Amino acid sequence: MSCCAIGPWRCMGSALHGGMPSSILILLLKAFLMNFLFKRPAAVKPQTAVPAPELSKPAPVTVPPAVPPPHLPAGAEVAPFARTPVAEAAVKPTGVYRQDHKSLYKQLLRGLYDAVFVTDPKGHVIDSNERVSDAFQFDKNDVWDMEIGKLIPGITPQLLARVKQGLAENRHVLIDARCVRKDGTVFPAEVAISLLDLINEGDMVFSVRNVERRKRQSQLLRSLQNAVGNDLAAVALCDREGIVTYASASLRTLWGCGADEQIIGQPLAGLWPDDPHADVPLKSALAGQRWLGTLKATARQGRVFKIDAAVDVDRILGSREAIGVVCSFVEIRER
């Protein structure tokens, strides 16, 4: 067997024992080391790619036709589900809506004609609008935490309890009150009360409307009515059709009428039915010309008497539109 077949170490051992020259031994040792250190790896045979198994295609799925609900006729189509605005609004940030609501609340307070107080359930003011300074002479900061009863005397805890009970039953609460200004003066007002969950549940809103001018005009009208009723002359009002709408006490006495029903709603010309010019006063007044003259009147009991009459047009305040006529009569007594 050759030394190469036995292995390098056996070969070198034989060389040493056989007296091989050292130069040859050194060359054999170098060849061995070079072959050991720089030996190339065996070439790897490339593998052939194995094709992936073909996947079977899924069988087609047949979707049955939609079945309409029982309350729909056969053949009717059901609309697909649509996203509602409520669902879209739900995803929006809540803080934006709260800010919008607050802004709307402030704009509403500024735009109201009435003076508005917002109170907690115990009646302490927690907010107000700018009209409060005009009506009550108080600044916004002055009325903060003030009891509403100091601004509207008569609003007591007992009254508030009754008001809340009425509001809980969906009733509208409107009271006549006398409000107190900062300087101590008093003015009449109409106060509307409602509930508002602003900060606490059960907060209340007091809308105060100054009716001082309206009360003054109403009292003046009442005084004029009393003056007409106390006038010695007979006074009547009628509409454009000549139907009596008002008759003073003197007129009822002069024509012998015991109650308003005997003359209210009757034709004005019925007070002088036998006068040949019975319809002239009304036509002249409605045409814009005051009528003065003498008429032949007939009382309910048949008494005939003469009267001096003044008939003029009655117009809407601040307008030229005629709504009727006003009349006054005085009996002509023979001396």
C-alpha positions in Angstrom: 0.0 0.0 0.0 1.3 3.4 -0.8 1.9 6.1 1.8 -0.7 8.3 0.2 -3.3 5.7 0.7 -2.4 5.3 4.4 -2.6 9.0 5.2 -0.3 11.9 5.5 0.8 11.1 9.1 1.7 7.5 8.2 3.6 8.7 5.2 5.6 11.3 7.3 6.3 8.6 9.9 7.7 6.2 7.3 9.8 9.0 5.9 11.3 9.7 9.3 12.0 6.1 10.0 13.4 5.4 6.5 15.8 8.3 6.6 14.1 10.5 4.1 16.0 13.8 3.6 14.7 16.7 5.6 14.2 18.9 2.5 11.8 16.3 1.1 10.1 16.1 4.4 9.7 19.9 4.6 8.2 20.0 1.1 5.7 17.2 2.0 4.8 19.1 5.2 4.1 22.4 3.3 2.0 20.6 0.7 -0.1 19.1 3.5 -0.6 22.4 5.3 -1.5 24.2 2.1 -4.1 21.5 1.2 -5.5 21.6 4.8 -5.7 25.4 5.1 -7.0 26.4 1.7 -9.1 23.4 0.8 -12.2 24.5 -1.3 -15.6 23.3 -0.2 -17.3 20.7 -2.4 -19.5 22.2 -5.1 -23.2 22.0 -4.2 -25.3 20.6 -7.0 -28.2 23.0 -7.7 -31.6 21.6 -6.9 -34.4 21.8 -9.3 -37.4 23.9 -8.1 -40.4 21.8 -7.4 -43.6 23.4 -8.6 -46.3 24.1 -6.0 -49.4 22.0 -6.2 -52.2 23.7 -8.0 -55.1 24.8 -5.7 -58.5 23.9 -6.7 -60.9 26.8 -7.3 -63.7 27.3 -4.8 -67.1 26.3 -6.1 -69.4 29.4 -6.9 -71.8 30.3 -4.1 -75.3 31.0 -5.2 -77.0 33.8 -3.1 -80.7 33.3 -2.7 -82.9 36.3 -3.6 -83.9 38.6 -0.7 -87.2 37.7 0.9 -89.3 40.8 1.7 -90.7 41.1 5.2 -94.2 39.8 5.8 -95.7 43.3 5.7 -94.4 44.0 2.2 -96.1 42.7 -1.0 -94.4 40.0 -2.9 -91.8 41.3 -5.4 -91.1 44.4 -3.4 -87.5 45.4 -3.0 -85.9 46.1 0.4 -83.7 49.2 0.4 -80.1 48.5 1.6 -79.1 49.8 5.0 -78.1 53.4 4.9 -76.0 55.2 7.5 -78.2 57.7 9.3 -77.1 61.2 10.2 -77.5 60.3 13.8 -74.9 57.6 13.5 -72.5 60.1 11.7 -73.1 62.7 14.4 -72.3 60.2 17.1 -68.7 59.9 15.9 -68.1 63.7 16.1 -66.4 65.0 19.2 -68.8 66.0 21.9 -66.8 69.1 22.9 -67.6 70.8 19.6 -71.3 70.4 20.2 -71.1 71.7 23.7 -69.2 74.7 22.5 -71.9 75.3 19.8 -74.7 75.0 22.4 -73.0 77.5 24.7 -72.6 80.0 21.9 -76.2 79.5 20.9 -77.3 80.0 24.5 -75.4 83.3 24.8 -76.7 84.5 21.5 -80.3 83.7 22.6 -79.9 85.6 25.8 -78.5 88.7 24.0 -81.3 88.6 21.4 -84.3 88.4 23.8 -86.3 91.6 24.3 -87.2 90.6 27.9 -84.9 90.9 30.9 -83.9 87.3 31.7 -82.7 85.8 34.9 -81.5 82.2 35.2 -81.6 80.9 38.8 -80.6 77.7 40.5 -83.4 75.5 42.0 -83.3 77.7 45.2 -83.9 80.9 43.3 -80.4 82.4 43.4 -79.4 84.2 40.1 -76.6 82.4 38.2 -76.9 84.2 34.9 -78.7 87.1 33.2 -78.7 89.1 29.9 -77.9 92.7 29.0 -81.6 93.8 29.2 -81.4 93.5 33.0 -79.4 96.7 33.2 -82.0 98.6 31.2 -85.0 97.3 33.2 -83.5 96.9 36.7 -80.5 99.3 36.6 -78.3 96.5 37.9 -75.1 95.3 36.3 -74.6 91.6 35.5 -72.2 91.2 38.4 -74.6 93.0 40.8 -77.3 90.4 40.5 -75.0 87.3 40.7 -76.2 85.1 43.5 -79.0 87.5 44.4 -82.3 86.0 45.5 -84.9 86.5 42.8 -87.4 87.6 45.4 -85.4 90.8 46.0 -85.9 91.7 42.3 -89.4 90.4 42.0 -91.1 90.7 45.4 -93.6 87.9 46.1 -91.4 85.1 44.6 -91.0 83.0 47.7 -89.8 79.4 48.2 -93.4 78.3 48.6 -94.4 80.0 45.4 -91.4 78.4 43.6 -92.5 75.0 44.8 -96.0 75.6 43.3 -94.5 76.9 40.1 -92.3 73.8 39.7 -95.3 71.6 40.2 -97.2 73.4 37.5 -94.2 73.2 35.1 -93.9 69.5 35.8 -97.4 69.1 34.6 -96.6 71.0 31.3 -98.4 74.1 32.3 -97.4 77.6 31.2 -96.7 79.9 34.1 -97.2 83.7 33.6 -97.6 86.0 36.6 -98.3 89.7 37.1 -95.7 91.2 39.3 -94.2 94.5 40.5 -90.5 94.5 40.1 -88.0 96.7 42.1 -85.2 98.6 40.4 -81.8 99.4 41.9 -83.0 102.9 42.9 -86.0 101.5 44.7 -88.6 102.5 42.1 -91.2 99.9 41.1 -92.6 99.0 37.7 -95.3 96.5 36.6 -94.2 93.4 34.7 -95.3 90.1 33.3 -93.0 87.3 34.4 -92.9 84.0 32.5 -91.2 81.2 34.3 -89.8 78.0 32.8 -87.4 75.2 33.6 -83.9 74.9 32.2 -81.2 72.3 33.0 -78.3 74.7 32.6 -75.9 73.9 35.5 -78.2 72.0 37.9 -81.3 70.0 37.2 -84.2 72.2 38.0 -82.7 75.6 37.1 -85.3 78.2 36.3 -85.6 81.0 33.8 -87.5 84.2 34.6 -88.4 86.3 31.6 -89.4 89.8 32.8 -91.3 92.2 30.4 -91.9 95.7 31.5 -95.6 96.5 30.9 -95.6 100.0 32.4 -96.5 101.7 29.2 -99.1 99.2 28.4 -100.7 99.6 31.9 -100.6 103.3 31.5 -102.3 103.2 28.2 -104.8 100.7 29.4 -105.6 102.9 32.4 -106.0 105.9 30.2 -108.4 104.0 28.0 -110.4 102.9 31.1 -110.5 106.5 32.2 -111.8 107.7 28.9 -114.4 105.0 28.9 -115.5 106.2 32.4 -115.7 109.7 31.1 -117.8 108.7 28.1 -120.1 106.7 30.4 -120.5 109.7 32.7 -121.2 112.2 29.8 -124.6 113.7 29.5 -124.5 113.2 25.8 -125.4 109.9 24.3 -122.4 108.2 22.6 -122.2 105.2 20.3 -119.6 103.4 18.2 -120.3 101.3 15.2 -118.3 99.3 12.6 -118.1 100.0 8.8 -121.3 98.1 8.3 -123.2 100.5 10.6 -123.6 97.9 13.4 -123.5 99.3 17.0 -120.6 98.0 18.9 -120.7 100.3 22.0 -123.5 102.4 23.6 -123.0 104.6 26.6 -125.3 104.6 29.6 -126.8 108.0 28.5 -127.7 106.5 25.1 -129.4 103.5 26.7 -131.4 105.8 28.9 -132.4 108.2 26.1 -133.7 105.3 23.9 -135.2 103.4 26.7 -132.9 100.3 26.5 -132.6 98.4 29.8 -129.5 96.4 28.7 -126.7 96.5 26.2 -128.2 93.5 24.3 -131.1 95.6 23.3 -128.9 97.9 21.2 -125.5 96.3 20.8 -125.4 94.5 17.5 -128.3 96.5 16.0 -128.1 98.8 13.0 -127.2 102.4 13.8 -130.0 103.7 11.5 -132.4 101.7 13.7 -132.2 104.6 16.2 -134.0 106.9 13.7 -135.9 104.5 11.4 -138.5 107.1 10.3 -136.1 109.8 9.3 -136.0 110.3 5.5 -132.2 110.7 5.6 -131.5 107.7 7.9 -128.5 106.4 6.0 -126.9 109.8 5.2 -124.9 110.2 8.5 -123.1 106.9 8.1 -122.3 107.3 4.4 -121.0 110.8 4.9 -118.7 109.9 7.8 -117.2 106.8 6.0 -116.5 109.1 3.1 -114.3 111.2 5.4 -116.8 114.1 5.9 -118.0 114.8 9.4 -121.9 114.9 9.5 -123.7 117.4 11.7 -127.5 117.7 11.7 -130.9 117.0 13.2 -132.6 113.5 13.1 -136.0 112.2 14.0 -135.4 109.4 16.6 -137.7 106.7 17.9 -137.4 105.1 21.3 -138.2 101.5 22.1 -141.5 102.4 23.6 -142.4 104.3 20.4 -141.7 107.8 21.8 -140.6 110.1 18.9 -138.1 112.9 19.7 -135.5 115.0 17.8 -131.8 114.9 18.4 -128.8 116.9 17.3 -126.2 114.3 16.0 -122.5 114.4 15.2 -121.1 111.5 13.3 -117.5 111.2 12.3 -115.1 108.5 11.0 -113.1 106.2 13.3 -109.7 105.4 12.0 -106.9 102.9 13.0 -104.2 104.6 15.1 -101.5 105.9 12.8 -103.4 105.0 9.7 -106.0 106.5 7.3 -108.0 103.2 7.2 -111.5 103.6 8.5 -112.8 101.0 10.9 -116.2 102.5 11.7 -117.8 105.7 13.0 -118.2 107.5 16.3 -121.5 109.3 17.2 -122.8 111.6 19.8 -126.4 112.7 20.3 -128.2 115.3 22.4 -132.0 115.5 22.7 -133.7 118.7 21.5 -136.2 119.7 24.1 -138.9 122.2 23.3 -139.2 125.1 25.7 
